[in-house]
Amino acid sequence: MINTYIPYFRKKDQNILRQCLKTNFVSTAGPLVKRFEDDFSKRYNFKYCTAVNSGTSALHLGLKAIGVKEGDSVILPSYTFAATANAIIYNNANPWFFDCDEDFNLPIDKIEKILKSKTYLNKRNLVLKKNNSIVRAIIPVSTFGKKLEFNKLMRFSQKYNLKILFDTAACHDPKIFNFPKNNKMHFCFSFNGNKTLTTGAGGMFASNSKNITIKVKTLANVGKKMSKYDYEDVGFNYKMTNIQASLGLSQLDNLNNILSIKKKFFKNYYEKLKNLKNTKCFFDPKNQNWVFVLIVKSYNNFKTIQSLFRKSKIQLDFFWKPLHLQKPYKNFIRENLKFTELIWKRVIILPSHPGVTKNDQKKITKLLKTIND
């Protein structure tokens, strides 16, 4: 089976894990977590980072630390992984689902029109007329690991006094984050096994705000700051383990190589597939580093390709099913989601991990060309 995504490990990854095991520091205690946080901060141009046990945990604590409270509303796209909405609900707040545009970004202009008609200002807080909840924050999502318009989104959030938390779970190219950031921009990463950089499971909260980072770190450490059993808050057992951090350090060391491999075969996919009929390559060679995406003309096209791929032992499943269409999220407020509902059954994710061989790519592109002939 040619999988959509599997981890990419070297002997060095195995060796560093063995070294970690020899030290007996395999839980949340140990020196490698701090080292991983520091190395990630330097590599991705952040002042502070807190390593946690999942990207979901980073989102949960990030929202809590920036002040999302019970009854608040938080803007997010419906076309996202469940963790984005779950993190809001964990804070007893309410997701407010919005459509995405053709670039899979939150359409700021459309959102602004909706805010002007459906909210009002009360003591600098944006209040949703329908339920009188404070619209506290916005979570833009880096769909497919693509670059976001960070500064544009930041300006928008400041205009409406919204907190902003970037869900960059799968956006792992350090070059994308090489820009000046203010201390109100906060970012959450995932290191799940299907990500470009993996620690098996794990995540990172990254920020230039010392105060917010301290809050996240305390909450992740069962509410403790310094003393072993002195608690400052009702926290969570969300810390990353030393053994995960050891793998993260090894993956960081190999990150340039991983990104280089992916860049080459993503380019090969694009060159081979850019002229297919009824199919569009959704690909930005500079700013997309997780998965290679095709948009087909219809759901029938998707099913045809899925059937052929499965017969050829190539994995192909739906990427994300919009959250507003699913049972746990159906009762939350949503806007017109026309594009989201149109596009989700037409998104094809090709095998995108660094272990994809030239023969694999040849097999995949040949099958796609056969369908389009």
C-alpha positions in Angstrom: 0.0 0.0 0.0 1.2 3.5 -0.9 0.0 5.5 2.1 -1.0 9.1 2.0 1.3 9.9 4.9 3.6 7.9 7.2 6.5 9.1 9.4 10.0 9.4 7.9 12.7 8.1 10.2 16.5 7.5 9.8 18.9 5.4 11.9 19.8 8.6 13.8 16.2 8.8 15.0 16.4 5.3 16.4 19.8 6.0 17.9 18.6 9.1 19.8 15.6 7.2 21.1 18.0 4.5 22.4 20.1 7.1 24.1 17.1 8.6 25.7 16.0 5.2 27.0 19.4 4.6 28.6 19.1 7.8 30.7 15.7 6.6 32.1 14.2 10.0 31.5 11.3 8.8 29.4 8.4 10.7 31.0 7.8 14.5 31.2 10.9 14.8 33.4 14.2 15.3 31.6 16.4 17.8 29.9 15.4 17.2 26.3 11.9 18.9 26.4 13.5 22.2 27.3 16.2 21.7 24.6 13.5 20.9 22.0 11.5 24.0 22.9 14.6 26.2 22.7 15.8 24.7 19.3 12.3 25.0 17.9 12.1 28.6 19.0 15.4 29.4 17.3 14.5 27.5 14.1 11.0 29.0 13.7 11.9 32.5 14.9 9.8 32.6 18.1 10.9 34.0 21.5 9.1 31.3 23.5 7.7 27.8 23.0 6.0 25.2 25.2 6.0 21.6 24.1 2.8 19.6 24.9 1.4 16.2 24.2 -0.7 17.1 21.1 -1.6 19.9 18.8 -5.1 19.8 20.3 -3.7 20.5 23.7 -1.7 23.5 22.3 -5.0 24.9 20.9 -6.9 24.2 24.1 -4.4 25.9 26.4 -3.7 28.6 23.9 -7.3 29.7 23.8 -7.6 29.5 27.6 -4.4 31.6 28.1 -5.4 34.4 25.7 -8.7 34.8 27.6 -11.4 32.7 25.9 -14.1 32.3 28.5 -17.3 30.3 29.0 -20.1 31.5 26.7 -17.7 33.3 24.3 -17.9 32.8 20.5 -14.8 32.0 18.4 -14.6 32.4 14.6 -13.1 29.5 12.7 -13.5 27.7 9.3 -15.8 24.7 9.1 -13.3 23.0 6.8 -10.8 22.0 9.4 -9.8 19.1 11.7 -12.0 18.5 14.7 -9.4 19.7 17.1 -9.9 23.4 16.1 -13.5 23.3 17.2 -13.0 20.9 20.1 -10.4 23.3 21.7 -13.1 26.0 21.7 -15.7 23.7 23.2 -13.2 22.5 25.9 -13.1 26.1 27.1 -16.9 26.1 27.3 -17.0 28.6 24.4 -18.9 28.2 21.1 -17.5 27.7 17.5 -18.9 30.2 14.9 -18.4 28.5 11.6 -17.4 30.4 8.5 -16.9 29.5 4.9 -13.4 29.5 3.3 -12.5 31.0 -0.1 -11.0 29.3 -3.1 -7.5 29.5 -1.5 -8.9 27.7 1.6 -8.4 30.9 3.7 -10.9 32.7 5.9 -12.3 35.4 3.6 -11.7 38.5 5.7 -13.8 40.9 3.6 -16.9 38.6 3.8 -16.4 38.1 7.5 -16.2 41.8 8.1 -19.5 42.3 6.3 -21.1 39.7 8.5 -19.6 41.2 11.7 -21.0 44.6 10.8 -24.5 43.2 10.3 -24.6 40.6 13.1 -22.6 42.1 15.9 -22.4 45.3 17.9 -19.7 46.9 20.1 -20.1 47.1 23.9 -17.2 48.5 25.9 -14.8 47.5 23.0 -16.1 43.9 23.0 -17.7 42.6 19.8 -21.1 41.1 20.8 -23.0 38.6 18.7 -26.6 39.9 18.5 -28.2 36.4 18.2 -27.1 35.2 21.7 -25.3 38.2 23.2 -22.0 36.3 23.5 -18.7 38.1 23.2 -16.9 37.3 20.0 -13.6 36.8 21.7 -11.2 35.3 19.2 -10.5 34.0 15.7 -8.6 30.9 14.6 -7.3 30.9 11.1 -6.2 27.5 9.9 -3.2 26.6 7.7 -5.1 24.2 5.5 -2.8 21.6 3.8 0.1 23.2 5.7 0.0 26.3 3.4 1.2 29.8 4.4 -1.3 32.2 5.8 -1.5 35.9 5.4 -0.4 36.4 9.0 -0.1 40.1 9.1 -3.3 40.8 7.3 -5.2 38.5 9.7 -3.5 40.2 12.7 -4.6 43.6 11.5 -8.1 42.3 11.1 -8.2 40.9 14.6 -6.9 44.1 16.1 -9.5 46.1 14.3 -12.3 44.2 15.9 -10.5 43.6 19.3 -10.3 39.8 18.7 -7.7 37.6 20.1 -5.9 35.5 17.4 -4.6 32.0 17.6 -3.1 30.5 14.4 -3.8 26.8 13.9 -0.6 26.0 12.0 -0.7 22.4 13.0 0.8 21.1 9.7 2.8 24.1 8.6 6.4 23.0 9.3 8.6 25.0 7.0 10.6 27.5 9.1 11.0 29.9 6.3 7.2 30.6 6.5 7.7 31.9 10.0 10.7 34.1 9.3 8.9 37.4 9.8 8.6 39.9 12.7 5.8 39.0 15.1 4.2 41.0 17.8 3.3 39.5 21.2 -0.4 39.1 20.3 0.3 36.5 17.6 0.2 32.9 18.9 0.7 29.7 17.0 -0.1 26.0 17.5 1.8 23.1 15.9 1.1 19.4 15.7 3.8 16.7 15.6 1.5 13.8 15.0 2.7 10.8 13.0 1.2 12.2 9.8 3.1 15.5 10.0 6.3 16.6 8.2 8.0 16.8 11.6 6.8 14.2 14.0 7.4 13.2 17.6 4.9 10.4 17.3 2.3 12.5 19.1 2.9 16.0 20.4 2.5 19.6 19.8 3.9 23.1 20.4 2.5 26.4 21.5 4.7 29.2 20.2 4.5 32.9 20.9 6.5 36.1 21.5 4.5 36.9 24.6 6.2 35.8 27.8 3.1 36.2 29.9 0.9 34.1 27.7 3.6 31.5 27.4 3.9 31.3 31.2 0.2 30.7 31.4 0.3 27.9 28.9 3.3 26.3 30.5 1.6 26.4 33.9 -1.7 25.0 32.6 0.2 22.2 30.8 2.0 21.3 34.0 -1.1 20.4 36.0 -1.3 24.1 37.2 2.2 24.1 38.8 4.9 26.7 38.3 7.8 25.8 40.4 7.3 23.8 43.6 6.5 20.1 43.1 3.0 20.2 44.7 2.1 23.8 44.8 -0.7 24.5 42.4 -1.6 28.0 41.0 -4.5 26.9 38.8 -6.6 23.9 37.8 -4.3 22.7 35.1 -3.9 19.8 32.8 -1.5 16.9 32.4 -0.4 18.0 28.9 3.4 18.1 29.0 5.5 16.5 26.3 7.6 13.5 27.3 11.4 13.5 27.2 11.3 10.6 24.8 9.1 12.5 22.4 11.4 15.5 22.6 14.4 13.3 21.8 12.7 12.3 18.6 11.7 15.9 17.9 15.3 17.0 18.2 16.4 14.4 15.7 13.6 15.4 13.3 14.6 19.0 13.6 18.1 18.1 12.7 16.8 16.4 9.5 14.1 18.9 8.7 16.0 20.6 5.8 16.5 17.2 4.1 12.8 16.2 4.7 11.6 19.5 3.1 14.0 19.2 0.2 12.8 15.7 -0.6 9.2 16.7 -0.5 9.8 19.8 -2.6 11.4 17.7 -5.4 8.6 15.2 -5.7 5.9 17.8 -5.2 7.4 19.6 -8.2 7.4 16.4 -10.1 3.7 15.8 -9.3 3.0 19.3 -10.5 4.9 19.0 -13.8 3.2 15.7 -14.5 -0.3 16.7 -13.5 -0.7 20.4 -14.2 -2.4 19.9 -17.6 -4.9 17.2 -16.6 -8.5 17.7 -17.7 -11.1 18.3 -15.1 -8.4 18.5 -12.4 -6.6 21.4 -10.8 -3.3 21.2 -8.9 -3.7 23.2 -5.7 0.0 23.9 -5.1 2.2 26.7 -4.0 5.8 25.5 -4.5 7.2 28.1 -2.0 4.7 28.0 0.8 3.0 24.5 0.9 5.0 21.8 2.6 2.7 19.1 4.0 0.5 17.5 1.3 0.1 17.7 -2.4 -3.5 18.5 -3.4 -5.6 18.0 -6.5 -9.1 19.5 -6.9 -11.3 17.4 -9.2 -14.4 18.6 -11.1 -17.0 16.6 -9.2 -17.6 14.0 -6.5 -18.0 11.4 -9.2 -14.5 12.1 -10.4 -13.3 11.6 -6.8 -15.1 8.3 -6.5 -13.7 7.1 -9.8 -10.1 8.0 -8.8 -10.6 6.5 -5.3 -11.8 3.2 -6.8 -8.9 3.0 -9.2 -6.4 3.9 -6.5 -7.7 1.3 -4.1 -7.4 -1.4 -6.7 -3.8 -0.3 -7.2 -3.2 -0.2 -3.4 -2.9 3.6 -3.2 -4.6 5.2 -0.2 -7.2 7.8 -1.0 -9.8 9.0 1.5 -11.6 12.3 2.1 -9.4 14.8 3.7 -11.6 16.8 6.1 -15.4 16.6 6.2 -16.8 20.0 7.2 -17.5 20.1 10.9 -20.9 21.8 10.6 -22.2 18.7 8.7 -21.2 16.4 11.6 -23.3 15.5 14.6 -21.3 17.0 17.5 -21.2 20.5 15.8 -24.6 20.8 14.0 -26.1 23.1 16.6 -23.5 25.7 16.6 -23.9 29.0 14.7 -22.8 28.9 11.1 -22.7 31.3 8.2 -23.3 30.5 4.5 -20.9 27.7 3.8 -21.5 27.3 0.1 -17.9 26.9 -1.1 -17.1 24.5 1.8 -20.0 22.3 1.0 -19.1 22.3 -2.7 -15.4 21.6 -2.4 -14.9 19.0 0.3 -15.8 16.0 -1.8 -13.5 17.1 -4.6 -10.2 17.3 -2.6 -7.7 14.6 -3.4 -4.6 14.3 -1.3 -1.8 12.4 -3.1 0.8 10.3 -1.1 3.0 13.1 0.3 5.5 11.7 2.7 9.3 11.7 2.0 9.3 7.9 1.6 7.3 8.2 -1.7 9.6 6.8 -4.4 10.0 7.7 -8.0 8.3 4.5 -9.0 5.4 5.3 -6.6 5.0 8.7 -8.2 5.2 7.2 -11.7 2.4 4.7 -10.8 0.2 7.5 -9.3 0.7 10.0 -12.2 0.2 7.3 -14.8 -3.1 6.2 -13.3 -4.4 9.8 -13.1 -3.4 10.4 -16.7 -5.3 7.3 -17.7 -8.5 8.5 -16.1 -8.1 11.9 -17.9 -7.4 10.5 -21.3 
